[in-house]
């Protein structure tokens, strides 16, 4: 596993590393090692402009995805050095062109002078690399197309850029290779509504603490939720307080998460867990707005307690400032992943938005989480509680089965534990899992993925009891590769 050094915030412009200054002649190649290079570099690409951005900061990457339309790219897994602690490396300069948004990383000299004359601004040297093929180093190539620049740290990505019409310019510098581990895991929290009613209930926090404590052992990359985070929290802030305190442990550890909104996370549920329309207070408070279909979409309290910047990895939302329908993106196992979170019995407009998101990210393995989807016997639900918009069957017919890159669906709301497999219209198999675990033993679903072998292993684990149940292994999953169109 790669050990990250300190994170560098290297700006918000698109980038290219195209050169370095010369190494002192007193230092021989044989004496140099790339081992001190442990700060991983990440590249993001903005499809609308073909601009790229290179950063070692997860926070910067997340902000670019959420605010500026950048997407993950897996073309250059390599690491650099934050300082020249060994004396063997050289500073990599950053020059930015504010008129085009392009940024070039290069050495001092004629090329730098030419770019400055063309409007590029010198912004300093945020990190260090090797100017030659030292021990353990690999070449990082620069590519150019229509005034924009791109880097390629692997032969596969160099071939992809060449096929897309990019011209290979030069070896920009040499860096440490980053081995891609194909195995990782993510966790899906079950309906937690019963864990937040009492401020002394420790189940929510104990679960997140266990996830944090076992992050390395599991290689845990993100945490999802099947909905009903709280019970009637919009009327009792103390319920949200319990959930927020428990979630803070994930945030402090830097583990990205996204929570699904269930009916109990909206104003449709009143005190005691019953329908709020049955409470005389509803008519007094909302008048003609006191109807279950309308109250189902009232999610102000949830969105006040869980803001978008706290999720981590969030890349877009159906409605600005609301987490009811969002998607997050991640890199793991050498592939791209999307966690698509949809509201309960989604509005048709939200499903249409989801289709556009999935269609625009065809090389991502899409994981859908929504509150109500499977019945306890594993069948797809046909109803919508009498107050939803669409149904689970409609969601399957109009989203889940239509796109070749949708792989997994997770839900809660009814029953206990179930699963099913469906064949999509593009020939892909979609595996769906139910996990409505209203239990005293604090369970959580763990999903372990091997992106190289096409396998998935999932189990229910109870931290309080140290007990593992419902172990299932799936094979033959055709994970989507980066660059798929």
Helices and strands as residue ranges (DSSP letters): E 16-17, G 29-31, G 34-36, E 39-46, E 51-55, H 58-68, E 71-80, E 90-97, E 102-106, H 110-117, E 120-122, E 127-129, E 137-145, E 148-152, H 155-163, E 167-177, E 183-189, G 193-195, H 203-213, H 215-218, E 220-225, H 237-253, E 256-257, G 263-265, G 271-273, G 276-278, H 280-286, G 287-289, H 292-295, H 300-305, H 308-311, E 314-317, E 326-332, E 335-342, H 348-359, E 364-370, H 392-398, G 400-402, E 406-411, E 417-423, E 429-435, E 443-450, E 455-462, E 467-474
